[in-house]
């Protein structure tokens, strides 16, 4: 029998490399485009041109330093440097959009209107920058003030007449930027919901476990109070760690029962099933995991990435909890993810299966939520 798996893996890695190459090309093209257009705005101000170059290059280097080394700084430096760097990235993205709109208008004007608009170019750029600053202030507020999204659901053919309050958090991305103080805010918010059970659906730590250890964040997670405990599944960022097994050891130390393609029966009432993330190309099929389960009990599935929703429906899963998408994190990302995922954020029912996709309690990179929200999901389930 022919084995096509090596070929499939090679194709997947090829496309991953191509994706990264395209991403880097777009990324550096955007940086160059914004630099040139910004520089041209100061054509009549020689001193400001030099200042602009120094500031732009300094912020670029700060951003790259934050990308590469933030986990290895002290908690303070590891918070400040990425914040400045990622803020610069946000400004570049939005000013890139603004410059593009301005250039499109200039092209239209050149061919059809013939108005003298060049003298307004600097003013248009200045107004655009002001709008970006306002958006960043709003976005940072949205990130720092997570909301609680509540849903009420009844399981199909419920027989126990039992209420279960589920609190689901995804994508904390704990690191030096989202550190101990922020985690304490999250734990307080979780406990305020009086959960029966708590789910962490992947990307608990951003990448490196060291900030989690150094700031003793496991002590804060141990303060979570729930009737049936705290359960977790892996996300793609767990696989970015140099030693993901070390991550899992500290998750367990923090009171999180990690589930790797396995299910546990809770209170002789329902199953909690955790799948290893899709980054594990050898993870078990869902049908294999549930093969020996008593199908009279509801099955609550934790699966970080909300791809192939029909798999849970076909296998009779009661509820699936996912994250990963961040709901695009900031505009226009929240529009783009809708074309990638069947359910990029919120709630959906397919057949008898209920799906919940969280925009995430934490965040990756820029600490701004523009057109999205940081959220904790609470589901009151009637079994």
C-alpha positions in Angstrom: 0.0 0.0 0.0 1.4 3.4 -1.0 2.1 5.9 1.7 1.5 9.4 0.6 2.1 11.1 4.0 5.7 12.1 3.4 4.6 13.8 0.1 1.7 15.6 1.8 4.0 16.8 4.6 6.5 18.1 2.0 3.8 20.0 0.2 2.5 21.5 3.5 6.0 22.7 4.4 6.5 24.1 0.9 3.4 26.2 1.2 4.3 27.3 4.7 7.7 28.6 3.4 6.0 30.3 0.4 3.5 31.9 2.8 6.3 33.3 5.0 8.2 34.6 2.0 5.1 36.4 0.7 4.4 37.7 4.2 7.9 39.1 4.5 7.8 40.6 1.1 4.5 42.4 1.9 5.8 43.4 5.3 9.0 45.1 4.2 7.2 46.6 1.1 4.8 48.3 3.5 7.6 49.6 5.7 9.4 51.0 2.7 6.2 52.5 1.2 5.3 54.3 4.5 8.9 55.5 5.0 9.1 57.0 1.5 5.7 58.7 1.6 6.3 60.0 5.1 9.7 61.3 4.0 8.2 63.1 1.0 5.8 65.0 3.3 8.8 66.7 4.8 10.3 67.8 1.5 10.2 71.5 2.5 11.5 70.9 6.0 15.2 69.7 5.8 15.6 69.5 9.6 12.4 67.5 10.0 13.5 65.1 7.2 16.6 64.2 9.2 14.6 63.8 12.4 12.1 61.7 10.6 14.8 59.3 9.3 16.3 58.9 12.8 13.0 58.3 14.5 11.7 55.9 11.8 14.9 53.8 11.8 15.0 53.8 15.6 11.4 52.6 15.9 12.0 50.0 13.3 15.0 48.6 15.3 12.9 48.7 18.5 10.2 46.7 16.8 12.6 44.1 15.5 14.3 43.9 19.0 10.8 43.3 20.5 10.1 40.6 17.9 13.2 38.7 18.6 14.3 39.3 22.2 11.3 40.4 24.4 11.2 37.1 26.3 14.8 37.5 27.4 14.5 41.0 28.9 13.5 41.9 32.4 9.8 42.1 32.9 9.9 45.9 32.6 12.0 46.0 29.5 10.2 43.0 28.1 7.0 45.0 28.4 8.1 48.5 27.2 10.2 47.6 24.2 7.6 45.4 22.5 4.8 47.9 23.3 6.8 50.7 21.6 7.8 48.5 18.7 4.3 47.1 18.1 2.8 50.5 18.4 5.1 51.6 15.6 3.9 48.6 13.5 0.3 49.7 14.0 1.1 53.2 12.9 2.8 51.9 9.8 -0.2 49.7 8.9 -2.7 52.4 9.3 -0.6 55.1 7.8 0.0 52.7 4.9 -3.7 52.5 4.4 -4.0 56.3 4.6 -1.2 56.9 2.1 -2.7 54.4 -0.2 -6.1 56.2 -0.2 -4.3 59.5 -0.7 -2.3 58.1 -3.7 -5.4 56.6 -5.3 -7.2 60.0 -5.0 -4.1 61.7 -6.5 -4.2 59.3 -9.5 -7.9 59.9 -10.0 -7.4 63.6 -9.7 -4.5 63.5 -12.2 -6.5 61.8 -14.9 -10.0 63.2 -14.4 -10.3 66.2 -12.0 -7.1 68.1 -12.5 -7.4 70.1 -9.2 -4.4 71.4 -7.4 -4.3 68.9 -4.5 -0.6 68.7 -3.8 -0.7 71.6 -1.3 -3.1 69.6 0.8 -1.0 66.5 0.8 0.9 67.3 4.1 -2.4 68.3 5.8 -4.1 65.1 4.7 -1.2 63.1 6.1 -1.3 65.0 9.4 -5.1 64.5 9.8 -4.6 60.8 9.0 -2.0 60.5 11.7 -4.3 62.2 14.2 -7.0 59.7 13.4 -4.6 56.8 13.8 -3.6 58.1 17.3 -7.3 58.3 18.3 -7.9 54.7 17.0 -4.9 53.4 19.0 -6.1 55.0 22.2 -9.5 53.4 21.7 -7.9 50.1 20.7 -5.7 50.0 23.8 -8.7 50.7 26.0 -10.5 47.8 24.4 -7.6 45.4 25.0 -7.2 46.4 28.7 -10.9 46.1 29.4 -12.1 42.7 28.4 -15.8 42.0 28.2 -17.7 38.9 29.3 -19.7 37.3 26.5 -22.5 35.1 27.8 -24.5 32.4 26.0 -27.3 30.1 27.1 -27.5 26.7 25.5 -29.4 23.5 26.0 -27.8 20.2 25.0 -29.8 18.0 22.6 -31.8 15.3 24.4 -30.7 16.5 27.8 -31.6 13.9 30.5 -30.0 15.2 33.7 -31.7 18.5 34.1 -28.4 19.9 35.3 -27.0 23.4 34.9 -23.3 23.8 34.1 -21.6 27.1 33.9 -18.6 26.9 31.6 -16.0 29.7 31.5 -13.7 29.6 28.4 -10.6 31.7 27.9 -8.4 31.5 24.9 -5.2 33.0 23.6 -3.8 34.6 26.8 -0.3 34.7 25.2 1.3 35.2 28.6 4.8 36.8 28.3 6.6 39.8 29.6 4.1 42.1 27.9 1.1 40.3 29.2 2.5 39.4 32.6 1.6 38.8 36.2 -0.5 41.9 36.8 -2.6 41.3 33.7 -3.0 37.6 34.5 -4.3 38.6 38.0 -6.9 40.7 36.3 -7.9 37.7 34.1 -8.1 35.4 37.1 -10.3 37.8 39.0 -12.6 38.1 36.0 -12.8 34.3 35.7 -13.6 33.9 39.4 -16.3 36.6 39.3 -18.3 34.3 36.9 -18.6 31.6 39.6 -17.6 28.8 37.1 -18.4 25.2 37.4 -15.6 24.4 35.0 -12.9 26.4 33.3 -11.4 25.8 29.8 -8.1 27.3 28.5 -8.3 26.7 24.7 -4.7 27.1 23.6 -1.9 29.7 23.4 -1.7 30.0 27.2 1.9 31.2 26.9 3.0 33.2 23.9 6.2 31.2 23.2 8.9 31.1 25.8 7.9 29.7 29.2 10.6 31.7 31.1 8.5 34.9 31.8 5.8 32.5 33.1 8.3 30.9 35.5 10.2 34.1 36.4 7.1 36.0 37.4 5.6 32.9 39.1 2.4 33.2 37.1 1.5 29.7 38.0 0.7 30.9 41.5 -2.0 33.2 40.1 -3.6 30.5 37.9 -3.8 28.3 41.1 -6.2 30.9 42.5 -8.9 30.0 40.0 -11.9 28.5 41.7 -14.3 26.1 40.0 -16.4 23.1 40.9 -14.9 20.6 38.5 -11.4 22.1 37.9 -9.5 23.7 35.0 -8.8 22.0 31.7 -6.6 23.0 28.8 -5.8 22.1 25.2 -2.7 23.1 23.2 -2.6 25.9 20.7 -0.2 26.7 17.8 2.0 28.9 20.1 2.7 26.0 22.4 4.5 24.5 19.4 6.6 27.6 18.9 8.3 26.9 22.2 11.8 25.4 22.2 10.6 22.9 24.7 6.8 22.6 24.8 6.9 19.7 27.3 8.4 22.2 29.8 5.4 24.5 29.1 3.0 21.6 29.8 4.7 20.8 33.1 4.2 24.3 34.3 0.6 24.4 33.1 0.0 21.3 35.2 1.8 23.0 38.1 -0.6 25.9 37.7 -3.6 23.6 38.1 -4.5 23.1 34.5 -5.3 19.5 33.4 -3.9 19.4 29.9 -5.7 17.0 27.5 -3.7 15.7 24.5 -6.1 13.9 22.2 -7.9 12.4 25.2 -11.2 12.7 27.1 -12.1 12.6 30.7 -15.5 11.9 32.3 -16.5 14.6 34.8 -18.9 13.9 37.7 -20.4 10.9 35.7 -22.2 13.6 33.7 -20.2 14.8 30.7 -16.9 14.4 28.9 -14.2 17.0 28.4 -12.2 16.2 25.3 -9.0 18.1 24.4 -7.4 17.8 21.0 -3.7 18.5 20.4 -3.3 21.5 18.1 -3.3 21.1 14.3 0.4 21.9 14.4 0.8 18.3 15.4 0.4 16.7 12.0 0.1 13.3 13.6 -2.7 14.2 16.0 -5.5 11.6 16.3 -8.6 11.8 14.3 -11.6 12.9 16.4 -13.4 9.6 15.6 -10.5 7.7 17.1 -10.6 9.6 20.4 -14.4 9.2 20.9 -14.5 5.6 19.9 -14.6 4.2 23.4 -16.7 7.0 25.0 -20.2 6.4 26.3 -22.3 8.4 23.8 -25.1 8.9 26.3 -23.0 11.6 27.9 -22.5 15.1 26.3 -19.0 15.7 24.9 -17.4 19.1 25.3 -14.5 19.5 22.8 -11.6 21.9 23.2 -9.9 22.5 19.8 -7.8 25.6 19.4 -8.2 26.3 15.7 -11.8 26.3 14.3 -11.1 24.5 11.1 -13.3 21.8 9.6 -16.3 22.4 11.9 -18.2 19.6 10.2 -15.9 17.0 11.8 -17.4 17.7 15.3 -20.9 17.6 13.9 -20.4 14.3 12.1 -19.0 12.8 15.3 -21.8 13.9 17.5 -19.9 16.4 19.6 -22.2 18.5 21.9 -20.1 21.6 22.0 -16.8 22.8 20.5 -14.7 25.6 22.1 -12.1 27.3 20.0 -10.0 30.5 19.8 -7.0 31.2 17.6 -8.6 33.8 15.2 -8.5 36.8 17.6 -11.4 37.9 15.4 -8.7 39.5 13.3 -7.4 41.5 16.3 -7.7 44.9 14.6 -9.4 46.3 11.5 -9.3 45.2 8.7 -8.2 41.8 10.1 -11.7 41.3 11.5 -13.1 41.4 8.0 -10.3 39.2 6.5 -10.8 36.3 9.0 -14.4 36.0 7.9 -13.2 34.7 4.5 -10.8 32.2 6.2 -13.0 30.6 8.8 -16.6 29.4 8.6 -16.9 30.8 12.1 -14.3 33.4 12.9 -15.9 34.6 16.1 -19.0 34.1 18.2 -21.6 31.3 18.2 -22.9 28.9 15.6 -25.0 25.7 15.6 -24.6 23.0 13.0 -27.0 20.1 13.5 -26.9 19.3 17.2 -23.4 20.7 17.7 -22.8 24.1 19.2 -19.7 26.0 18.4 -18.0 28.9 20.3 -15.0 30.8 18.9 -13.5 33.4 21.2 -11.7 36.5 20.1 -9.3 35.8 22.9 -8.7 37.2 26.4 -5.1 38.2 25.7 -3.5 39.1 22.4 -0.5 38.5 20.2 1.8 41.5 19.5 0.2 44.9 19.3 -2.0 45.6 22.4 -4.8 47.2 20.4 -8.3 45.9 19.7 -9.8 48.0 16.8 -13.1 46.7 15.7 -12.7 43.7 18.0 -12.8 43.0 21.7 -10.8 41.0 24.3 -13.3 38.7 25.9 -14.0 35.9 28.4 -16.7 33.5 27.2 -19.3 32.2 29.6 -21.7 29.4 28.6 -24.6 28.3 30.7 -25.3 24.8 29.5 -28.4 22.8 30.4 -27.5 19.1 30.4 
